[in-house]
Amino acid sequence: MKLPMHKDKPVILFVDDEAAVLSSLSRQLRHQRDRWCLEFESSPKTALQKAQELDIDVVVSDMQMPGMNGLELIAAMRRFSPEAAYIMLTGSSDLSTAVGAINDASVFRFYTKPCPVELLKEGIEAGLAARVTAQGPAEIQKTPETRETAEIRDSDLSDINNTIGMAALDHLSLSVIVVDPAARVLLTNKSGGALLSRSDGLSMSAGEICRASTTLESEKLHQLIQTAAADPQENEQGSFVVSLQRPSQKRAYSVLAIPIAAPGSEQAQESGNPLVALYISDPENQPLPSAEAISRLFGLTRAEARIVHELVKGASMDEAAENAGVTVSTARTYLKQAFSKTDTKRQAELVKLVLTYPRLSS
């Protein structure tokens, strides 16, 4: 029988074999002790015993631990705490681990280490929100939002093993955020999680929605996501790429949206919810290549490279033509010539090639 202790506050259990990590988490979350009961265990075996004794609300576990890894621990814990929300932390840079975690163990959230404490707190809050008590601790009622999240995990994410490598897992040097058509954040790489936590031009709301710094910018971002999810074919107006301003007045982000499961594909037909990978380039940390560098690397003329450079920055075709001092018709001709020289077929494909290529010098 589980002990009733701590139930005046939700119980959050942290499991990591590195004592230094647990000590750091304890310090960073000390101000939450008036709201949460924080439990820390360095042994998976001891943590499993604690799951049998306490009514645990959220478990934050490391992935790589001696004797029992995080997935094995969560699978065992579910026998005693089936309604708990499970969050996985790992030092791995391979997001395919996240796919396995979500598919095999129904992990509620996945973050790479070191995870910004604010992002971890948001994940814990979301996990607690998923545990809504209906008639006491023994009966948990899932809200419509929780059911929707479960449906996303069970349908969309079960099919992305063969497709996510074509998008978010290919190039982890950029900030990568995987969202659904409603802009709900499902996965991030390390850089993407850190970017969201800074809230400088992009952030994640309490409802896990990816938002920009203003309502207008958010509308632009969400339109980008919906367009990419709905129509993955060639888009000559450049609506797969946008530029997002930042409150810090630093140079704007360039955001490229790539659909993971295209409408009409087997994945989309089964899930009904195509996913979108957002590639975010921060020119402050990863400068965009100049038109001259693009010309040298891909064998483009200066005129062709100028159009490609403008599109990579997030300009529309009309804006790119105006900035380059040519007509829209001429700009489209240059773009088609760039497709031929780079062996690409769509604007989004060409922009992705430039953004994810090894860093260029001007």
Sequence and secondary structure as in RCSB ss.txt:
>XXXX:A:sequence
MKLPMHKDKPVILFVDDEAAVLSSLSRQLRHQRDRWCLEFESSPKTALQKAQELDIDVVVSDMQMPGMNGLELIA
AMRRFSPEAAYIMLTGSSDLSTAVGAINDASVFRFYTKPCPVELLKEGIEAGLAARVTAQGPAEIQKTPETRETA
EIRDSDLSDINNTIGMAALDHLSLSVIVVDPAARVLLTNKSGGALLSRSDGLSMSAGEICRASTTLESEKLHQLI
QTAAADPQENEQGSFVVSLQRPSQKRAYSVLAIPIAAPGSEQAQESGNPLVALYISDPENQPLPSAEAISRLFGL
TRAEARIVHELVKGASMDEAAENAGVTVSTARTYLKQAFSKTDTKRQAELVKLVLTYPRLSS
>XXXX:A:secstr
  B TTTTS EEEEE S HHHHHHHHHHTGGGTTT EEEEES HHHHHHHHHHB  SEEEEES  SSS HHHHHH
HHTTT TTSEEEEEE  S THHHHHHHHHH  SEEEESS  HHHHHHHHHHHHHT EESSSTT EE  HHHHHHH
HHHHHTGGG TTTGGGTTTT TTSEEEEE TT BEEEE HHHHHHHHHTSSEEE TT BEEESSHHHHHHHHHHH
HHHHH  S  TT TTEEEE  TT    EEEEEEESS TTSHHHHHHS   EEEEEE TTTS    HHHHHHHHT 
 HHHHHHHHHHHTT  HHHHHHHHTS HHHHHHHHHHHHHHHT  SHHHHHHHHHHSS    
